[in-house]
Amino acid sequence: MKNLFILVLLLALISCSKENVDTKDTSKNQSTEKTSKKDKKGKSKKEEEVVINVEATKVTTGDAVLLFKTTTILEADLESAVTSKASGIILKVNVEVGDKVKAGDVLAVLESDVQQLNYQSAKANYQKVLNNFERAKSLLKKGLANKESVDNLKFESQALKTRLQQAKLDLDFTKITAPISGVVTKRNIKKGNLIQTNTQVYEIVNFDSLQAVINVPEDKWNVFKKGLEVDFLFTSMSQKVKGHILRIDPIVDSTTGTFKVVIALDEGASSQYHLRPGLFGKTQIILNKHVSTLLISKNAVIREDDNAFVYEINQDNTVTKRNLVLGYEMDDALEVISGIEVDKRVVTTGKNNLSEESKVEVIEYKD
């Protein structure tokens, strides 16, 4: 009996201990589950509050232009290689490289002793025969001379007059003159040099006649017109130089598939900017212009295949994706045909990190 009582007591103790363990495990599991739910809820709330720093700009209005871009080299339309029309020794050099000259200015002088003597002789012979001819005409009126002798004197005087004119030209050719106005760019002679006829002695360039020649693909034939505005940009200066299309070749070169376009600088541009032949520059031709249209920064636009969109910033700093229809493309901006309104703020820097659920804070930099 005693042993039976002890056995029942042991079984009761074991049962109570098991219940306590189960209760502790259940409480522990419930506590862990609550903690896990609480962590998940807090983490989700934290994710919803993420704010992305961005930079932004506004949609503006302005002129949109369709540009044709190429490169070119300036050349002078008026330039001349000055040659000597006489032979002889150079007695005097009047101009140097860099000097400005006008058409007709004497650049250099050759020896002219022989030419001077020939001129004086031709002049004397002509004057002698001319006087005889005038006297013979008077005698013919009085019947004291025959018509044949008078006619002979007339023809002789004409021949001698031609010789006099030739002698005068030969004398004038000993003075080398400028055929055009411009700047002396090369001198090939020195005082005391003996030169022959047709020797090149100077080069003169008129800087006011600077122009550019470009070759344009034939698919642009219908959009190029005489008088279109042109902008030049040279590495030696920051300002744009203005010009215009002067003429367009009427045919297309079948070997290259291009046509030639000549561009003239606007009046006074070459002297204002000290331009020179041989300068290499970028050329932009304005083929068409849309006035007072919507413009948006290129930095704001995201392109995907043939689609383009931006992220517009709302009043509550959320963003909305706007699909755009674009027009002309300039260096820094794009024309907007539709998809957004003027003065709307759009994201420029940080746009690739956004989605329509994003919230942003615009960072502004002060100068």
C-alpha positions as semicolon CSV with decimal commas, in nm:
position;residue;x (nm);y (nm);z (nm)
1;M;0,000;0,000;0,000
2;K;0,277;0,236;0,085
3;N;0,459;0,159;-0,239
4;L;0,143;0,226;-0,441
5;F;0,103;0,570;-0,281
6;I;0,461;0,666;-0,368
7;L;0,410;0,561;-0,734
8;V;0,094;0,774;-0,770
9;L;0,276;1,076;-0,619
10;L;0,565;1,043;-0,867
11;L;0,329;1,027;-1,166
12;A;0,153;1,343;-1,047
13;L;0,481;1,534;-1,015
14;I;0,595;1,430;-1,365
15;S;0,264;1,547;-1,515
16;C;0,286;1,892;-1,350
17;S;0,645;1,941;-1,470
18;K;0,548;1,865;-1,834
19;E;0,261;2,112;-1,826
20;N;0,493;2,388;-1,700
21;V;0,740;2,322;-1,981
22;D;0,465;2,329;-2,247
23;T;0,329;2,653;-2,105
24;K;0,672;2,820;-2,118
25;D;0,729;2,707;-2,479
26;T;0,391;2,836;-2,587
27;S;0,452;3,174;-2,421
28;K;0,795;3,196;-2,580
29;N;0,656;3,122;-2,927
30;Q;0,380;3,377;-2,887
31;S;0,630;3,640;-2,773
32;T;0,863;3,565;-3,068
33;E;0,572;3,588;-3,314
34;K;0,463;3,926;-3,174
35;T;0,818;4,057;-3,192
36;S;0,852;3,939;-3,553
37;K;0,524;4,107;-3,652
38;K;0,630;4,424;-3,481
39;D;0,969;4,425;-3,666
40;K;0,802;4,366;-4,002
41;K;0,554;4,645;-3,943
42;G;0,829;4,887;-3,841
43;K;1,047;4,792;-4,140
44;S;0,758;4,848;-4,387
45;K;0,685;5,185;-4,237
46;K;1,051;5,282;-4,269
47;E;1,059;5,181;-4,636
48;E;0,756;5,397;-4,713
49;E;0,934;5,702;-4,571
50;V;1,243;5,682;-4,802
51;V;1,303;6,019;-4,973
52;I;1,534;6,046;-5,277
53;N;1,742;6,359;-5,329
54;V;1,720;6,495;-5,684
55;E;1,789;6,803;-5,892
56;A;1,516;6,960;-6,102
57;T;1,441;7,220;-6,367
58;K;1,132;7,380;-6,518
59;V;0,973;7,342;-6,858
60;T;1,021;7,673;-7,042
61;T;0,926;7,836;-7,370
62;G;1,158;7,954;-7,646
63;D;1,260;7,903;-8,005
64;A;1,331;7,552;-8,133
65;V;1,552;7,519;-8,439
66;L;1,628;7,241;-8,684
67;L;2,006;7,240;-8,734
68;F;2,244;7,095;-8,988
69;K;2,591;7,058;-8,836
70;T;2,921;7,017;-9,014
71;T;3,278;7,149;-9,012
72;T;3,449;7,379;-9,258
73;I;3,759;7,587;-9,329
74;L;3,743;7,958;-9,409
75;E;3,877;8,072;-9,743
76;A;3,894;8,407;-9,920
77;D;3,683;8,466;-10,226
78;L;3,911;8,757;-10,328
79;E;4,280;8,669;-10,334
80;S;4,546;8,743;-10,591
81;A;4,896;8,631;-10,680
82;V;5,063;8,951;-10,802
83;T;5,302;8,897;-11,095
84;S;5,543;9,131;-11,270
85;K;5,454;9,238;-11,625
86;A;5,810;9,354;-11,692
87;S;6,162;9,229;-11,636
88;G;6,438;9,417;-11,460
89;I;6,607;9,492;-11,129
90;I;6,397;9,579;-10,822
91;L;6,483;9,935;-10,721
92;K;6,225;9,986;-10,444
93;V;6,000;9,768;-10,225
94;N;5,709;9,971;-10,089
95;V;5,508;9,718;-9,881
96;E;5,571;9,434;-9,642
97;V;5,375;9,130;-9,531
98;G;5,079;9,237;-9,318
99;D;5,040;9,579;-9,480
100;K;4,698;9,682;-9,604
101;V;4,684;9,799;-9,965
102;K;4,424;9,936;-10,203
103;A;4,374;9,842;-10,566
104;G;4,620;10,047;-10,775
105;D;4,875;10,107;-10,498
106;V;5,239;10,073;-10,613
107;L;5,392;9,771;-10,437
108;A;5,740;9,776;-10,594
109;V;5,936;9,966;-10,862
110;L;6,167;9,820;-11,129
111;E;6,445;9,998;-11,316
112;S;6,290;10,187;-11,608
113;D;6,568;10,362;-11,802
114;V;6,512;10,166;-12,123
115;Q;6,134;10,196;-12,101
116;Q;6,162;10,571;-12,038
117;L;6,379;10,622;-12,347
118;N;6,147;10,415;-12,562
119;Y;5,851;10,617;-12,441
120;Q;6,018;10,952;-12,514
121;S;6,124;10,835;-12,861
122;A;5,775;10,707;-12,944
123;K;5,623;11,029;-12,819
124;A;5,855;11,244;-13,032
125;N;5,796;11,039;-13,348
126;Y;5,422;11,052;-13,300
127;Q;5,420;11,425;-13,236
128;K;5,632;11,488;-13,550
129;V;5,401;11,289;-13,779
130;L;5,090;11,432;-13,614
131;N;5,214;11,787;-13,688
132;N;5,286;11,691;-14,052
133;F;4,939;11,541;-14,081
134;E;4,772;11,857;-13,945
135;R;4,976;12,073;-14,185
136;A;4,891;11,848;-14,480
137;K;4,522;11,874;-14,405
138;S;4,547;12,252;-14,422
139;L;4,734;12,236;-14,752
140;L;4,476;11,992;-14,889
141;K;4,199;12,246;-14,827
142;K;4,399;12,504;-15,024
143;G;4,467;12,259;-15,305
144;L;4,839;12,252;-15,235
145;A;4,856;11,883;-15,136
146;N;4,709;11,562;-15,274
147;K;4,469;11,340;-15,080
148;E;4,693;11,030;-15,099
149;S;4,980;11,193;-14,913
150;V;4,742;11,322;-14,647
151;D;4,593;10,975;-14,599
152;N;4,939;10,823;-14,566
153;L;5,027;11,071;-14,294
154;K;4,699;10,991;-14,120
155;F;4,770;10,615;-14,113
156;E;5,130;10,672;-14,005
157;S;5,019;10,892;-13,716
158;Q;4,776;10,624;-13,604
159;A;5,049;10,358;-13,609
160;L;5,287;10,581;-13,415
161;K;5,013;10,658;-13,163
162;T;4,975;10,284;-13,101
163;R;5,353;10,251;-13,052
164;L;5,339;10,541;-12,806
165;Q;5,063;10,371;-12,611
166;Q;5,265;10,048;-12,601
167;A;5,573;10,236;-12,480
168;K;5,359;10,400;-12,211
169;L;5,235;10,056;-12,098
170;D;5,590;9,919;-12,085
171;L;5,690;10,215;-11,870
172;D;5,388;10,172;-11,642
173;F;5,465;9,800;-11,605
174;T;5,790;9,890;-11,426
175;K;5,565;9,985;-11,135
176;I;5,408;9,673;-10,982
177;T;5,060;9,765;-10,857
178;A;4,796;9,590;-10,644
179;P;4,515;9,436;-10,853
180;I;4,278;9,415;-10,551
181;S;4,241;9,573;-10,210
182;G;4,342;9,360;-9,914
183;V;4,634;9,254;-9,696
184;V;4,976;9,147;-9,822
185;T;5,023;8,785;-9,710
186;K;5,346;8,699;-9,894
187;R;5,646;8,884;-10,042
188;N;5,875;8,693;-10,279
189;I;6,119;8,969;-10,384
190;K;6,397;9,177;-10,234
191;K;6,551;9,506;-10,339
192;G;6,819;9,444;-10,602
193;N;6,666;9,118;-10,733
194;L;6,660;9,066;-11,107
195;I;6,318;8,932;-11,204
196;Q;6,165;8,820;-11,530
197;T;5,823;8,885;-11,676
198;N;5,539;8,691;-11,502
199;T;5,744;8,639;-11,183
200;Q;5,515;8,609;-10,878
201;V;5,619;8,886;-10,643
202;Y;5,335;8,925;-10,387
203;E;5,017;8,761;-10,262
204;I;4,721;8,971;-10,149
205;V;4,410;8,847;-9,966
206;N;4,092;9,042;-9,900
207;F;3,982;8,934;-9,552
208;D;3,642;9,095;-9,596
209;S;3,560;8,834;-9,861
210;L;3,595;8,533;-9,630
211;Q;3,354;8,249;-9,695
212;A;3,313;7,877;-9,632
213;V;3,234;7,595;-9,871
214;I;3,057;7,282;-9,747
215;N;2,938;6,966;-9,919
216;V;2,585;6,863;-9,820
217;P;2,425;6,517;-9,868
218;E;2,170;6,508;-10,147
219;D;1,884;6,410;-9,911
220;K;1,899;6,769;-9,775
221;W;1,844;6,923;-10,119
222;N;1,489;7,040;-10,052
223;V;1,561;7,208;-9,715
224;F;1,861;7,420;-9,813
225;K;1,778;7,769;-9,937
226;K;1,970;8,083;-10,021
227;G;1,983;8,327;-9,729
228;L;1,946;8,075;-9,442
229;E;2,118;8,177;-9,117
230;V;2,450;8,015;-9,028
231;D;2,645;8,010;-8,700
232;F;3,022;7,953;-8,693
233;L;3,211;7,850;-8,381
234;F;3,591;7,862;-8,383
235;T;3,823;7,717;-8,118
236;S;4,000;8,053;-8,083
237;M;3,686;8,234;-7,958
238;S;3,377;8,173;-7,747
239;Q;3,134;8,391;-7,947
240;K;2,933;8,264;-8,239
241;V;3,006;8,428;-8,573
242;K;2,706;8,491;-8,796
243;G;2,680;8,418;-9,166
244;H;2,430;8,323;-9,435
245;I;2,405;8,094;-9,736
246;L;2,531;8,289;-10,037
247;R;2,471;8,038;-10,316
248;I;2,388;7,673;-10,379
249;D;2,518;7,468;-10,669
250;P;2,234;7,374;-10,905
251;I;2,356;7,015;-10,950
252;V;2,445;6,716;-10,732
253;D;2,788;6,556;-10,774
254;S;2,706;6,199;-10,876
255;T;3,043;6,066;-10,757
256;T;2,999;6,188;-10,397
257;G;2,621;6,227;-10,369
258;T;2,663;6,581;-10,238
259;F;2,604;6,937;-10,356
260;K;2,819;7,241;-10,281
261;V;2,696;7,526;-10,061
262;V;2,886;7,856;-10,027
263;I;2,843;8,046;-9,700
264;A;2,937;8,413;-9,662
265;L;3,018;8,581;-9,331
266;D;2,793;8,870;-9,238
267;E;2,931;9,213;-9,323
268;G;3,202;9,326;-9,083
269;A;3,233;8,988;-8,907
270;S;3,584;8,912;-9,030
271;S;3,726;9,245;-8,908
272;Q;3,528;9,239;-8,583
273;Y;3,655;8,894;-8,484
274;H;3,992;8,915;-8,664
275;L;3,918;8,609;-8,875
276;R;4,171;8,472;-9,122
277;P;4,170;8,224;-9,411
278;G;4,246;7,869;-9,305
279;L;4,057;7,883;-8,974
280;F;3,884;7,555;-8,893
281;G;3,539;7,583;-8,737
282;K;3,213;7,411;-8,657
283;T;2,917;7,519;-8,866
284;Q;2,548;7,515;-8,773
285;I;2,289;7,599;-9,037
286;I;1,939;7,687;-8,914
287;L;1,710;7,502;-9,155
288;N;1,383;7,582;-8,974
289;K;1,262;7,754;-8,657
290;H;0,958;7,713;-8,429
291;V;0,898;8,029;-8,228
292;S;0,772;8,031;-7,864
293;T;0,740;7,655;-7,827
294;L;0,787;7,434;-7,518
295;L;1,147;7,347;-7,434
296;I;1,281;7,093;-7,188
297;S;1,634;7,016;-7,071
298;K;1,797;6,712;-7,230
299;N;1,910;6,605;-6,883
300;A;1,548;6,549;-6,779
301;V;1,450;6,314;-7,061
302;I;1,474;5,936;-7,038
303;R;1,467;5,746;-7,368
304;E;1,358;5,387;-7,411
305;D;1,365;5,272;-7,773
306;D;1,134;5,515;-7,956
307;N;0,969;5,641;-7,635
308;A;1,066;5,938;-7,420
309;F;0,942;6,037;-7,076
310;V;1,020;6,253;-6,772
311;Y;0,933;6,252;-6,405
312;E;0,721;6,551;-6,309
313;I;0,741;6,665;-5,946
314;N;0,403;6,712;-5,778
315;Q;0,313;6,957;-5,499
316;D;0,348;6,683;-5,234
317;N;0,697;6,594;-5,365
318;T;0,580;6,272;-5,527
319;V;0,657;6,217;-5,896
320;T;0,445;6,134;-6,199
321;K;0,578;5,975;-6,514
322;R;0,493;6,183;-6,825
323;N;0,529;6,042;-7,175
324;L;0,645;6,306;-7,424
325;V;0,618;6,370;-7,796
326;L;0,938;6,548;-7,896
327;G;1,023;6,780;-8,185
328;Y;1,348;6,951;-8,279
329;E;1,667;6,868;-8,087
330;M;1,916;7,140;-7,991
331;D;2,248;7,125;-7,803
332;D;2,102;7,139;-7,451
333;A;1,725;7,130;-7,498
334;L;1,446;6,944;-7,675
335;E;1,124;7,076;-7,820
336;V;0,811;6,927;-7,657
337;I;0,512;6,878;-7,884
338;S;0,288;6,729;-7,613
339;G;0,297;6,551;-7,278
340;I;0,367;6,827;-7,026
341;E;0,290;7,194;-6,959
342;V;0,504;7,503;-6,918
343;D;0,656;7,579;-6,572
344;K;0,620;7,219;-6,455
345;R;0,916;7,092;-6,255
346;V;1,092;6,782;-6,385
347;V;1,375;6,574;-6,241
348;T;1,717;6,607;-6,406
349;T;1,975;6,445;-6,176
350;G;1,859;6,127;-5,999
351;K;1,584;6,041;-6,248
352;N;1,713;5,688;-6,309
353;N;1,650;5,594;-5,943
354;L;1,281;5,689;-5,948
355;S;0,950;5,517;-5,997
356;E;0,597;5,655;-5,970
357;E;0,584;5,554;-5,602
358;S;0,894;5,759;-5,518
359;K;0,905;6,064;-5,300
360;V;1,175;6,322;-5,366
361;E;1,345;6,621;-5,215
362;V;1,478;6,881;-5,457
363;I;1,832;6,994;-5,385
364;E;1,908;7,352;-5,491
365;Y;2,257;7,492;-5,517
366;K;2,320;7,858;-5,443
367;D;2,590;8,047;-5,631
